[in-house]
């Protein structure tokens, strides 16, 4: 199959599902993007695919309340999934519970899911909700790549310390998880992320 970078210009919207049951067919290969509502997940996706508004960015956190799928190939067998942001306190308890149930089903049951990119703010990584997501991924036997976004907000020394601390925590929280810095603003870290996605999406597909 073509290299992932060659497929990115073809990326297109496939579906928006309010719950797991309404997702389209569970074949092919899929990589999901998860993260707290203020971690910059939508900006990461837009930077990855060189689009300004593939994933909608809002000044109001918690706006993404559906599982949004984007196709990378014409047939839509290779996909990216934008999951609802979590950890947003102003969302009602009932809605948070609903999101939790749907995310749990998606992470543990989706057969085509090849891995989860967990986006975190490098200045505030591994919040309790992030730890819960990592635990869910471990329960579901999912591969994880932690993307420390907003790396431009820290100087080189502080960035290195934040990376080292996160790597140490991940050794216990998510053994085998990989980690890299990212800056949607500076467009840095994109090649490393592409390499991870290409490995996951082309393996056994």
Buried (B, 14 or more C-beta within 10 A) or exposed (E): EEEBBEBBEEBEEBBEBEBBEEBEEEEBBBBBBBBBBBBBBBBBBBBBBEBEEBBEBEEEBBBBBBBBBBBBBEEBBBBBBBBBBBBBEEBEEEEBEBBBEBBBBBBBEBEBBBBBBBBBBBBEBBBEBBEBBBEBBBEBEBBBBBBBBBBBBBEEEEBEEBBEEBBEBBEEBBEEBBBBBBBBBEEBBBEBBBBBBBBBBBEEB
